[in-house]
Amino acid sequence: MNQTAYYKKNILILILFFSLLPAKLLKPSINGDEKEILIINQKRRLYYPIRPERLEYEIEGPIRLEFISRYPSLKTKQNKSIRYNYSIIVDQSDTIMVNHRYKIQKSIKSIQHPKHSYTYSGNYFINLEKGNHIVTLLQKDEQKYPVLIRLLSKEFENSGKNKQILIPTISKNSISLLTDNKILKYYECSSKIPLQIETNNGKVLRIISRLEFSDSMGPEESYRIRVKENNKVVGTYYFSTERSPSSIIKEHPDKVPGKWRSCEIYVGNGEKTYLIEMADKGKVVLTRFMLY
């Protein structure tokens, strides 16, 4: 299985205009007895190892899930980036392979395994629609150690009208998208054309995206957006979308925009700079940015 996120229509990644409430740590409903406690910034953080027997969670949507993963290693490998991966299966049908590569974070200590070191965290996000869901985590047998996972859930609340439209500081010219008798400005983003966004005095950055469909693409496609701050990956966001029946790209009449999808990043106060890039080569996504 490759790195493409196979995420079906029945579990659309769909967020309306909401902001996130505080996160809650989820406990596996199956095979959650084994735990590992890591000391990170003088705080105890509970992780669960992903074994071949699987970890399984029962989750009520709508909800956003954040998968925080780390991989253990011997201290002699501290200067090397370490590859690891695991699979997420949603409702026993939709499978996503998550691939990460990170260096060792030297300040982390383990209560159970004091001789091990651990990577920086890999952050992966899924938004589930309303209803009951089963989320299963699996790991390939050939990896020497089990991936450690910490699964957080975040509910939503109305964000109100206090929002600011952000314009990328590094981008190509804007694209006009006609939808519902309105013209909205979007910015093209691809693996070759990343975007830079600067935030100030806001708590939540919302990225609204629409995939550009060409004639060779199917009625439904998946795509990934990667967000970095200071060359560190803040998160990789996976979406599935379909062609919009009512929207038109004025500059590219031969392209069809997908239905909009969104993700949110908690940025807090102060000035920050984010790099937004398309993780899938050969695909282009139209983006808008709002700060709350």
Backbone hydrogen bonds in HBPLUS format (Angstrom, degrees):
<---DONOR---> <-ACCEPTOR-->    atom                        ^
c    i                          cat <-CA-CA->   ^        H-A-AA   ^      H-
h    n   atom  resd res      DA  || num        DHA   H-A  angle D-A-AA Bond
n    s   type  num  typ     dist DA aas  dist angle  dist       angle   num
A0011-ILE N   A0008-LYS O   3.26 MM   3  5.86 164.5  2.29 112.5 117.2     1
A0018-PHE N   A0016-LEU O   2.92 MM   2  5.75 118.4  2.31 115.5  98.4     2
A0019-SER N   A0157-GLU O   2.90 MM 138  5.59 159.0  1.94 158.1 164.9     3
A0157-GLU N   A0019-SER O   3.03 MM 138  5.59 147.0  2.14 153.3 163.1     4
A0021-LEU N   A0155-GLU O   3.14 MM 134  5.57 163.6  2.17 140.2 141.0     5
A0024-LYS N   A0153-SER O   2.87 MM 129  5.18 146.0  1.99 143.3 154.4     6
A0153-SER N   A0024-LYS O   2.82 MM 129  5.18 156.5  1.87 143.7 150.8     7
A0026-LEU N   A0151-LEU O   2.89 MM 125  5.66 170.6  1.90 170.4 168.4     8
A0029-SER N   A0056-GLU O   2.73 MM  27  5.78 140.5  1.88 147.9 161.2     9
A0030-ILE N   A0056-GLU O   3.28 MM  26  5.09 149.3  2.38 139.1 137.6    10
A0056-GLU N   A0030-ILE O   3.39 MM  26  5.09 158.0  2.44 139.7 139.0    11
A0036-GLU N   A0047-TYR O   2.91 MM  11  5.20 152.2  1.98 148.6 148.7    12
A0047-TYR N   A0036-GLU O   2.86 MM  11  5.20 158.3  1.91 155.9 162.9    13
A0111-ILE N   A0037-ILE O   3.07 MM  74  5.75 167.9  2.08 167.9 170.9    14
A0038-LEU N   A0045-ARG O   2.96 MM   7  5.26 166.6  1.97 154.7 154.4    15
A0045-ARG N   A0038-LEU O   2.82 MM   7  5.26 162.8  1.85 157.2 163.0    16
A0039-ILE N   A0109-LYS O   2.71 MM  70  5.10 165.1  1.73 152.4 157.4    17
A0109-LYS N   A0039-ILE O   3.31 MM  70  5.10 158.2  2.36 132.6 139.0    18
A0040-ILE N   A0043-LYS O   2.83 MM   3  5.22 159.5  1.87 157.4 155.0    19
A0043-LYS N   A0040-ILE O   2.97 MM   3  5.22 149.7  2.06 107.1 116.6    20
A0048-TYR N   A0149-ILE O   2.83 MM 101  5.20 160.0  1.87 143.9 150.2    21
A0149-ILE N   A0048-TYR O   2.84 MM 101  5.20 159.6  1.88 136.5 143.1    22
A0050-ILE N   A0147-VAL O   2.83 MM  97  5.50 153.7  1.90 157.8 166.8    23
A0054-ARG N   A0051-ARG O   3.00 MM   3  5.53 166.4  2.02 120.8 125.2    24
A0055-LEU N   A0137-LEU O   3.07 MM  82  5.07 157.0  2.13 140.4 147.7    25
A0137-LEU N   A0055-LEU O   2.79 MM  82  5.07 161.8  1.82 150.5 155.7    26
A0057-TYR N   A0135-VAL O   2.78 MM  78  5.09 155.0  1.84 148.5 157.1    27
A0135-VAL N   A0057-TYR O   2.93 MM  78  5.09 162.9  1.96 146.9 152.3    28
A0059-ILE N   A0133-HIS O   2.88 MM  74  5.16 171.8  1.88 153.1 155.9    29
A0133-HIS N   A0059-ILE O   2.77 MM  74  5.16 153.0  1.84 158.3 166.1    30
A0061-GLY N   A0131-GLY O   2.74 MM  70  5.06 175.9  1.74 156.6 158.1    31
A0131-GLY N   A0061-GLY O   3.37 MM  70  5.06 153.4  2.44 109.9 102.5    32
A0063-ILE N   A0128-LEU O   3.16 MM  65  5.38 151.0  2.24 134.6 141.5    33
A0128-LEU N   A0063-ILE O   2.80 MM  65  5.38 161.9  1.84 167.8 171.5    34
A0064-ARG N   A0154-LYS O   3.09 MM  90  5.15 159.7  2.14 142.3 148.2    35
A0154-LYS N   A0064-ARG O   2.88 MM  90  5.15 148.8  1.98 148.8 155.9    36
A0065-LEU N   A0126-ILE O   2.66 MM  61  5.16 174.5  1.67 169.9 171.9    37
A0126-ILE N   A0065-LEU O   3.00 MM  61  5.16 155.8  2.06 143.2 149.2    38
A0066-GLU N   A0152-LEU O   2.87 MM  86  5.11 161.2  1.90 149.2 153.7    39
A0152-LEU N   A0066-GLU O   2.95 MM  86  5.11 168.8  1.96 148.0 151.3    40
A0067-PHE N   A0124-TYR O   2.75 MM  57  5.04 168.8  1.76 157.8 160.4    41
A0124-TYR N   A0067-PHE O   3.05 MM  57  5.04 147.4  2.16 135.8 145.6    42
A0068-ILE N   A0150-ARG O   2.92 MM  82  4.99 167.7  1.94 144.8 147.9    43
A0150-ARG N   A0068-ILE O   2.78 MM  82  4.99 138.2  1.96 141.3 154.5    44
A0069-SER N   A0122-GLY O   2.98 MM  53  5.11 164.0  2.00 142.6 147.8    45
A0122-GLY N   A0069-SER O   2.86 MM  53  5.11 159.0  1.90 144.9 152.0    46
A0070-ARG N   A0148-LEU O   3.00 MM  78  5.28 149.1  2.10 141.3 149.1    47
A0148-LEU N   A0070-ARG O   2.94 MM  78  5.28 168.4  1.95 172.8 169.1    48
A0119-THR N   A0071-TYR O   3.13 MM  48  5.49 148.2  2.24 136.3 145.5    49
A0073-SER N   A0117-SER O   2.86 MM  44  5.27 143.2  1.99 143.8 146.1    50
A0117-SER N   A0073-SER O   2.78 MM  44  5.27 173.2  1.78 164.6 166.6    51
A0077-LYS N   A0074-LEU O   3.07 MM   3  5.91 169.5  2.08 125.6 128.4    52
A0078-GLN N   A0075-LYS O   3.38 MM   3  5.50 147.5  2.49 118.4 114.9    53
A0080-LYS N   A0077-LYS O   3.23 MM   3  5.61 168.6  2.24 117.4 120.3    54
A0082-ILE N   A0102-TYR O   2.77 MM  20  5.41 172.8  1.78 137.0 137.4    55
A0102-TYR N   A0082-ILE O   3.10 MM  20  5.41 146.3  2.22 143.9 141.1    56
A0084-TYR N   A0100-HIS O   3.06 MM  16  5.57 157.3  2.11 147.4 148.8    57
A0100-HIS N   A0084-TYR O   2.95 MM  16  5.57 171.4  1.96 172.6 171.3    58
A0086-TYR N   A0098-VAL O   3.10 MM  12  5.46 148.1  2.20 144.4 154.0    59
A0098-VAL N   A0086-TYR O   2.84 MM  12  5.46 170.7  1.84 175.6 176.1    60
A0087-SER N   A0138-LEU O   2.83 MM  51  5.09 168.3  1.84 147.4 151.4    61
A0138-LEU N   A0087-SER O   3.03 MM  51  5.09 157.5  2.08 137.7 143.8    62
A0088-ILE N   A0096-ILE O   2.83 MM   8  5.15 161.0  1.86 152.3 158.9    63
A0096-ILE N   A0088-ILE O   2.82 MM   8  5.15 152.8  1.90 149.3 158.3    64
A0089-ILE N   A0136-THR O   2.82 MM  47  4.99 163.0  1.85 151.0 155.7    65
A0136-THR N   A0089-ILE O   2.84 MM  47  4.99 167.2  1.85 149.4 153.9    66
A0090-VAL N   A0094-ASP O   2.82 MM   4  5.14 162.3  1.85 148.6 152.2    67
A0093-SER N   A0090-VAL O   3.22 MM   3  6.12 171.3  2.23 124.3 126.8    68
A0094-ASP N   A0090-VAL O   3.21 MM   4  5.14 173.6  2.21 148.6 146.6    69
A0091-ASP N   A0134-ILE O   2.67 MM  43  4.81 166.2  1.69 156.8 160.2    70
A0120-TYR N   A0103-LYS O   2.97 MM  17  6.24 143.8  2.10 177.5 171.0    71
A0105-GLN N   A0118-TYR O   2.82 MM  13  5.99 165.7  1.84 149.7 152.5    72
A0108-ILE N   A0105-GLN O   3.27 MM   3  6.16 175.2  2.27 129.7 131.0    73
A0116-HIS N   A0113-HIS O   3.14 MM   3  5.67 166.0  2.16 118.6 123.0    74
A0163-LYS N   A0161-LYS O   2.93 MM   2  5.78 118.0  2.33 115.2  98.3    75
A0164-GLN N   A0291-LEU O   2.85 MM 127  5.02 141.0  2.01 139.7 151.8    76
A0291-LEU N   A0164-GLN O   2.77 MM 127  5.02 154.3  1.84 142.9 151.9    77
A0166-LEU N   A0289-PHE O   2.91 MM 123  5.26 170.3  1.92 137.5 140.8    78
A0169-THR N   A0196-GLN O   2.86 MM  27  5.59 143.6  1.99 148.9 157.9    79
A0196-GLN N   A0170-ILE O   3.32 MM  26  5.10 150.5  2.41 134.9 139.0    80
A0175-ILE N   A0186-TYR O   2.68 MM  11  5.06 165.4  1.70 150.5 154.7    81
A0186-TYR N   A0175-ILE O   2.83 MM  11  5.06 166.2  1.85 151.4 156.3    82
A0250-LYS N   A0176-SER O   3.02 MM  74  5.71 154.9  2.08 161.9 168.9    83
A0177-LEU N   A0184-LEU O   2.90 MM   7  5.26 166.5  1.92 155.2 159.7    84
A0184-LEU N   A0177-LEU O   2.93 MM   7  5.26 166.7  1.95 147.9 149.7    85
A0178-LEU N   A0248-ILE O   2.82 MM  70  5.15 156.2  1.87 159.5 161.4    86
A0248-ILE N   A0178-LEU O   2.97 MM  70  5.15 152.6  2.05 141.9 150.8    87
A0179-THR N   A0182-LYS O   2.85 MM   3  5.32 161.7  1.88 156.6 161.8    88
A0182-LYS N   A0179-THR O   2.91 MM   3  5.32 149.0  2.00 113.5 123.2    89
A0187-TYR N   A0287-THR O   2.84 MM 100  5.10 146.7  1.95 134.7 145.8    90
A0287-THR N   A0187-TYR O   2.89 MM 100  5.10 150.2  1.98 127.8 137.3    91
A0189-CYS N   A0285-VAL O   2.81 MM  96  5.30 141.2  1.96 152.2 164.9    92
A0285-VAL N   A0189-CYS O   2.93 MM  96  5.30 170.0  1.94 157.1 160.5    93
A0190-SER N   A0193-ILE O   3.12 MM   3  4.84 161.7  2.16 116.7 122.4    94
A0195-LEU N   A0276-ILE O   2.74 MM  81  4.96 164.3  1.76 151.4 156.4    95
A0276-ILE N   A0195-LEU O   2.69 MM  81  4.96 168.5  1.70 151.8 156.0    96
A0197-ILE N   A0274-TYR O   2.86 MM  77  5.20 162.3  1.89 150.8 156.9    97
A0274-TYR N   A0197-ILE O   2.79 MM  77  5.20 166.2  1.81 156.5 161.1    98
A0199-THR N   A0272-LYS O   2.83 MM  73  5.27 162.8  1.86 153.9 159.9    99
A0272-LYS N   A0199-THR O   3.09 MM  73  5.27 151.5  2.18 133.4 139.6   100
A0267-VAL N   A0203-LYS O   2.83 MM  64  5.20 149.0  1.92 128.2 137.4   101
A0268-GLY N   A0203-LYS O   3.41 MM  65  4.21 161.2  2.45 111.6 109.5   102
A0292-TYR N   A0204-VAL O   2.89 MM  88  5.17 159.1  1.93 150.1 157.0   103
A0205-LEU N   A0265-ILE O   2.81 MM  60  5.09 167.9  1.82 152.2 155.3   104
A0265-ILE N   A0205-LEU O   2.82 MM  60  5.09 151.7  1.90 142.7 152.3   105
A0206-ARG N   A0290-MET O   2.78 MM  84  5.12 168.5  1.79 156.3 160.1   106
A0290-MET N   A0206-ARG O   2.99 MM  84  5.12 159.1  2.03 147.3 153.3   107
A0207-ILE N   A0263-CYS O   2.90 MM  56  5.44 164.4  1.93 158.9 164.2   108
A0263-CYS N   A0207-ILE O   3.08 MM  56  5.44 145.7  2.20 139.3 149.8   109
A0208-ILE N   A0288-ARG O   2.92 MM  80  5.08 164.3  1.95 145.6 150.0   110
A0288-ARG N   A0208-ILE O   2.82 MM  80  5.08 144.2  1.95 146.3 154.9   111
A0209-SER N   A0261-ARG O   2.80 MM  52  5.40 171.9  1.81 164.2 166.5   112
A0261-ARG N   A0209-SER O   2.93 MM  52  5.40 157.1  1.98 153.7 161.2   113
A0210-ARG N   A0286-LEU O   2.79 MM  76  5.03 143.2  1.93 143.1 152.6   114
A0286-LEU N   A0210-ARG O   2.69 MM  76  5.03 172.5  1.70 154.8 153.5   115
A0258-GLY N   A0211-LEU O   2.70 MM  47  4.94 136.0  1.89 146.2 158.7   116
A0212-GLU N   A0284-VAL O   2.97 MM  72  5.68 169.5  1.98 161.2 157.8   117
A0213-PHE N   A0256-VAL O   2.74 MM  43  4.92 161.2  1.78 145.6 150.5   118
A0256-VAL N   A0213-PHE O   2.97 MM  43  4.92 163.0  1.99 139.5 145.1   119
A0217-MET N   A0214-SER O   3.16 MM   3  5.50 160.6  2.20 110.3 116.3   120
A0221-GLU N   A0241-THR O   3.02 MM  20  5.70 154.3  2.08 153.3 161.6   121
A0241-THR N   A0221-GLU O   2.91 MM  20  5.70 165.0  1.93 165.2 169.1   122
A0223-TYR N   A0239-PHE O   3.00 MM  16  5.47 150.6  2.09 141.9 147.7   123
A0239-PHE N   A0223-TYR O   2.91 MM  16  5.47 161.4  1.95 166.9 170.2   124
A0279-ALA N   A0224-ARG O   2.98 MM  55  5.30 170.3  1.99 138.9 141.2   125
A0225-ILE N   A0237-TYR O   2.90 MM  12  5.19 158.5  1.95 147.3 153.7   126
A0237-TYR N   A0225-ILE O   2.80 MM  12  5.19 169.6  1.81 157.3 157.6   127
A0226-ARG N   A0277-GLU O   2.84 MM  51  5.34 169.7  1.85 164.5 166.5   128
A0277-GLU N   A0226-ARG O   3.01 MM  51  5.34 162.9  2.04 156.8 161.0   129
A0227-VAL N   A0235-GLY O   2.99 MM   8  5.58 165.2  2.02 169.0 173.7   130
A0234-VAL N   A0227-VAL O   2.74 MM   7  5.55 149.1  1.84 142.9 153.3   131
A0228-LYS N   A0275-LEU O   2.93 MM  47  5.06 159.6  1.98 145.4 152.0   132
A0275-LEU N   A0228-LYS O   2.89 MM  47  5.06 160.3  1.93 141.9 148.3   133
A0229-GLU N   A0232-LYS O   2.85 MM   3  5.28 157.8  1.90 149.8 154.0   134
A0232-LYS N   A0229-GLU O   3.02 MM   3  5.28 160.2  2.06 111.5 117.5   135
A0259-LYS N   A0242-GLU O   2.86 MM  17  5.92 147.7  1.96 166.6 176.4   136
A0244-SER N   A0257-PRO O   2.88 MM  13  5.88 163.8  1.91 154.1 153.3   137
A0252-HIS N   A0249-ILE O   3.18 MM   3  5.30 136.1  2.38 101.0 113.2   138
A0255-LYS N   A0252-HIS O   2.97 MM   3  5.48 165.9  1.99 119.7 124.3   139
